[in-house]
Amino acid sequence: EFRKVHQFNVFSVNSFVQHGIAEYLKDPESYMNLGSFYEIKRDLLTSYLEQSNFKVITSRGSYFILCDYSKISDLEDIEFAKWLTIEHGVACIPISVFYKSKKQQNLVRFCFAKTEDVLHKAGRILSTI
């Protein structure tokens, strides 16, 4: 039964989405500048994080900035992510959730695919931690 569902979910595309994508692709300006668009956002959030106790691990080709938080806390990454969200209002993604072994490295990642206002607000908060 799973194979039947998989067959129709993966190999069947609804036509209105195909038409929408075709329309979007007609204007190269809408997608050819995405790299620099996100680079500006990455650099904006990175500039704040470099003023903080987070250690930034440079990223390329991602919507996320990876950070070591070991200067800030000894909490495991899931607990740190909860603490940061509850106490400071900034969400992050703990890295251990991507490992079967729940490997602990004191790393979290921040998404920078946000508006500049959100990045400035989060950056100001993170730079004080």
Contacts in CASP RR format, 6 or more apart in sequence:
PFRMAT RR
TARGET T0000
AUTHOR 0000-0000-0000
METHOD contacts of the structure
MODEL  1
EFRKVHQFNVFSVNSFVQHGIAEYLKDPESYMNLGSFYEIKRDLLTSYLE
QSNFKVITSRGSYFILCDYSKISDLEDIEFAKWLTIEHGVACIPISVFYK
SKKQQNLVRFCFAKTEDVLHKAGRILSTI
24 30 0 8 1.000
24 31 0 8 1.000
25 31 0 8 1.000
38 63 0 8 1.000
38 112 0 8 1.000
38 113 0 8 1.000
41 112 0 8 1.000
41 113 0 8 1.000
41 114 0 8 1.000
41 116 0 8 1.000
41 119 0 8 1.000
42 59 0 8 1.000
42 65 0 8 1.000
42 112 0 8 1.000
44 112 0 8 1.000
44 116 0 8 1.000
44 119 0 8 1.000
44 120 0 8 1.000
45 65 0 8 1.000
45 110 0 8 1.000
45 112 0 8 1.000
45 119 0 8 1.000
45 122 0 8 1.000
45 123 0 8 1.000
46 56 0 8 1.000
46 65 0 8 1.000
48 119 0 8 1.000
48 120 0 8 1.000
48 122 0 8 1.000
48 123 0 8 1.000
48 124 0 8 1.000
48 126 0 8 1.000
48 127 0 8 1.000
49 56 0 8 1.000
49 65 0 8 1.000
49 67 0 8 1.000
49 110 0 8 1.000
49 123 0 8 1.000
49 126 0 8 1.000
49 127 0 8 1.000
50 56 0 8 1.000
51 127 0 8 1.000
52 126 0 8 1.000
52 127 0 8 1.000
52 128 0 8 1.000
52 129 0 8 1.000
53 69 0 8 1.000
53 71 0 8 1.000
53 72 0 8 1.000
53 129 0 8 1.000
54 67 0 8 1.000
54 68 0 8 1.000
54 69 0 8 1.000
54 71 0 8 1.000
54 72 0 8 1.000
54 126 0 8 1.000
54 129 0 8 1.000
55 67 0 8 1.000
55 68 0 8 1.000
55 69 0 8 1.000
55 70 0 8 1.000
55 71 0 8 1.000
56 65 0 8 1.000
56 66 0 8 1.000
56 67 0 8 1.000
57 65 0 8 1.000
57 66 0 8 1.000
57 67 0 8 1.000
57 68 0 8 1.000
57 107 0 8 1.000
59 65 0 8 1.000
59 66 0 8 1.000
63 111 0 8 1.000
63 112 0 8 1.000
63 113 0 8 1.000
64 93 0 8 1.000
64 109 0 8 1.000
64 110 0 8 1.000
64 111 0 8 1.000
64 112 0 8 1.000
65 109 0 8 1.000
65 110 0 8 1.000
65 112 0 8 1.000
66 95 0 8 1.000
66 107 0 8 1.000
66 108 0 8 1.000
66 109 0 8 1.000
67 92 0 8 1.000
67 107 0 8 1.000
67 108 0 8 1.000
67 109 0 8 1.000
67 110 0 8 1.000
68 105 0 8 1.000
68 106 0 8 1.000
68 107 0 8 1.000
69 77 0 8 1.000
69 80 0 8 1.000
69 106 0 8 1.000
69 107 0 8 1.000
69 108 0 8 1.000
70 106 0 8 1.000
72 80 0 8 1.000
72 129 0 8 1.000
73 80 0 8 1.000
73 83 0 8 1.000
75 83 0 8 1.000
76 94 0 8 1.000
76 96 0 8 1.000
76 104 0 8 1.000
77 94 0 8 1.000
77 95 0 8 1.000
77 96 0 8 1.000
77 104 0 8 1.000
77 105 0 8 1.000
77 106 0 8 1.000
77 107 0 8 1.000
77 108 0 8 1.000
78 94 0 8 1.000
78 96 0 8 1.000
78 97 0 8 1.000
80 92 0 8 1.000
80 94 0 8 1.000
80 106 0 8 1.000
80 108 0 8 1.000
81 91 0 8 1.000
81 92 0 8 1.000
81 93 0 8 1.000
81 94 0 8 1.000
81 108 0 8 1.000
84 90 0 8 1.000
84 91 0 8 1.000
84 92 0 8 1.000
84 108 0 8 1.000
84 129 0 8 1.000
85 91 0 8 1.000
85 92 0 8 1.000
88 125 0 8 1.000
88 126 0 8 1.000
88 129 0 8 1.000
89 125 0 8 1.000
90 110 0 8 1.000
90 122 0 8 1.000
90 123 0 8 1.000
90 125 0 8 1.000
90 126 0 8 1.000
92 108 0 8 1.000
92 109 0 8 1.000
92 110 0 8 1.000
93 108 0 8 1.000
93 109 0 8 1.000
93 110 0 8 1.000
93 111 0 8 1.000
94 107 0 8 1.000
94 108 0 8 1.000
95 103 0 8 1.000
95 105 0 8 1.000
95 107 0 8 1.000
95 108 0 8 1.000
95 109 0 8 1.000
96 102 0 8 1.000
96 103 0 8 1.000
96 104 0 8 1.000
96 105 0 8 1.000
110 122 0 8 1.000
110 126 0 8 1.000
112 119 0 8 1.000
114 122 0 8 1.000
END
